[in-house]
């Protein structure tokens, strides 16, 4: 029996009541049952059932959206509750510390113009406002100022290993 007339017997129908042959994004999920239209539903790195392209937390299997978008809700559950890519032990919301090497504000392994742009955006601020601000306070004096800029300049075009505030 094929009650939706899509040439797929009801017992094998992937999208009952709709035409299984209609699949605009070619992800083997019929359009009417597609969880993430326009993207491949089969890509789910964290195995939570939400396709990566439509998963606000693609690296956290227990969440598909942040439960606390402005910081970790708890720092003892080993979950990336704010979906920023850092679990409790490495999240600056929990530790108050920078997990990135000195002056490498985008954590790509080299201090370059991308890091300078991020540093410039935090200049004059305080480390409490963001991960980048915490990492831009290279000397740990609770201010992002010329002293930090001088230290930043010494790391430019290098691959540091120490983390703030141990950057002098």
C-alpha positions as CSV (number, residue, x, y, z in Angstrom):
1,X,0.0,0.0,0.0
2,X,1.2,3.5,-0.9
3,X,-1.3,6.0,0.7
4,X,0.7,9.1,-0.3
5,X,1.2,7.9,-3.9
6,X,4.9,8.6,-4.0
7,X,5.8,5.1,-5.3
8,X,7.3,4.1,-1.9
9,X,5.3,1.5,0.0
10,X,4.0,2.9,3.4
11,X,6.2,0.5,5.4
12,X,9.3,1.9,3.7
13,X,8.2,5.5,3.4
14,X,10.7,8.0,5.0
15,X,8.3,10.8,5.0
16,X,4.8,9.4,5.4
17,X,2.1,11.5,3.6
18,X,4.6,13.3,1.4
19,X,6.6,12.6,-1.7
20,X,9.9,11.0,-0.8
21,X,11.4,11.9,-4.2
22,X,11.3,15.7,-3.4
23,X,14.7,16.5,-1.9
24,X,16.0,19.9,-3.0
25,X,19.2,19.8,-1.0
26,X,20.0,16.2,-1.9
27,X,20.6,15.1,1.7
28,X,18.4,12.0,1.5
29,X,15.8,13.7,3.7
30,X,12.6,14.4,1.8
31,X,11.8,18.1,1.8
32,X,8.6,17.8,3.9
33,X,10.6,16.0,6.6
34,X,13.9,17.9,6.2
35,X,15.2,19.0,9.6
36,X,17.6,21.6,8.1
37,X,16.4,22.7,4.6
38,X,19.2,23.7,2.3
39,X,21.8,21.8,4.3
40,X,22.9,18.1,4.7
41,X,20.8,16.6,7.5
42,X,23.3,13.7,7.7
43,X,26.1,15.9,9.2
44,X,25.7,15.8,13.0
45,X,29.2,15.9,14.6
46,X,27.9,15.8,18.2
47,X,25.2,13.2,17.5
48,X,22.4,15.1,19.1
49,X,20.0,14.7,16.2
50,X,20.2,18.3,15.1
51,X,22.1,18.7,11.8
52,X,25.3,20.8,12.3
53,X,24.2,23.7,10.0
54,X,21.1,24.2,12.2
55,X,22.6,23.3,15.5
56,X,23.6,26.4,17.6
57,X,25.8,24.1,19.6
58,X,27.4,21.7,17.1
59,X,30.1,20.5,19.4
60,X,27.9,19.9,22.5
61,X,25.8,16.7,22.3
62,X,23.5,17.7,25.2
63,X,22.4,21.0,23.7
64,X,21.0,22.2,20.4
65,X,20.8,25.9,21.6
66,X,22.6,27.7,24.4
67,X,20.9,27.4,27.7
68,X,22.8,30.4,28.9
69,X,23.9,32.6,26.0
70,X,25.8,35.2,28.2
71,X,28.0,32.8,30.1
72,X,28.1,29.3,31.6
73,X,25.0,28.6,33.8
74,X,27.1,26.3,35.9
75,X,30.8,25.7,36.0
76,X,30.7,22.1,37.3
77,X,28.8,20.1,34.7
78,X,31.5,19.8,32.0
79,X,29.1,21.1,29.4
80,X,29.5,24.0,27.0
81,X,26.3,25.6,28.2
82,X,26.8,28.9,26.3
83,X,27.9,27.1,23.1
84,X,31.1,29.2,22.7
85,X,33.2,26.1,22.0
86,X,34.7,25.9,25.5
87,X,33.7,23.5,28.3
88,X,33.8,24.5,31.9
89,X,37.5,23.9,32.6
90,X,38.5,26.1,29.6
91,X,35.7,28.7,29.5
92,X,36.7,32.2,30.7
93,X,33.3,32.6,32.2
94,X,34.2,29.9,34.7
95,X,37.9,30.5,35.2
96,X,38.2,34.2,34.6
97,X,41.4,33.3,32.8
98,X,42.4,33.4,29.2
99,X,42.9,29.9,27.6
100,X,44.7,31.3,24.5
101,X,48.4,31.9,24.2
102,X,49.7,35.5,24.8
103,X,48.4,38.0,22.2
104,X,46.9,35.2,20.0
105,X,43.4,36.5,20.5
106,X,41.9,34.2,17.8
107,X,43.9,31.2,19.0
108,X,45.1,30.3,15.5
109,X,48.8,29.7,16.6
110,X,50.3,33.0,15.3
111,X,50.0,36.6,16.5
112,X,49.1,38.6,13.4
113,X,46.9,41.4,12.1
114,X,43.7,39.5,13.0
115,X,44.8,39.5,16.6
116,X,45.7,43.1,16.4
117,X,42.2,44.0,15.2
118,X,40.7,42.1,18.1
119,X,43.2,43.8,20.5
120,X,42.4,47.2,19.1
121,X,38.7,46.5,19.7
122,X,39.3,45.8,23.4
123,X,41.8,48.7,23.9
124,X,40.8,50.9,26.8
125,X,38.4,48.3,28.3
126,X,38.6,45.9,31.2
127,X,39.0,42.1,31.1
128,X,35.6,41.3,32.5
129,X,33.7,42.1,29.3
130,X,34.6,39.1,27.0
131,X,37.1,36.3,26.3
132,X,39.0,38.6,24.0
133,X,39.2,41.3,26.6
134,X,40.4,38.8,29.2
135,X,43.1,37.7,26.8
136,X,44.0,41.3,25.8
137,X,45.0,42.1,29.4
138,X,48.4,40.6,28.9
139,X,49.9,41.8,32.2
140,X,46.9,41.1,34.4
141,X,46.5,44.7,35.7
142,X,42.7,44.7,35.0
143,X,43.1,47.3,32.2
144,X,43.8,47.0,28.5
145,X,46.2,49.8,27.9
146,X,49.6,50.9,26.5
147,X,51.4,48.4,28.7
148,X,49.5,45.6,27.1
149,X,50.0,47.0,23.6
150,X,53.8,47.1,24.2
151,X,53.7,43.5,25.3
152,X,51.4,42.6,22.3
153,X,54.0,44.2,20.0
154,X,56.8,41.9,21.3
155,X,54.6,38.8,20.3
156,X,53.7,40.1,16.9
157,X,54.5,37.5,14.1
158,X,55.3,34.8,16.7
159,X,53.7,31.7,18.1
160,X,53.7,32.1,21.9
161,X,52.9,29.3,24.4
162,X,52.5,31.2,27.7
163,X,49.0,32.4,28.6
164,X,48.0,35.8,30.2
165,X,48.8,37.2,32.6
166,X,52.2,35.6,32.3
167,X,53.2,37.4,29.1
168,X,56.0,39.7,30.1
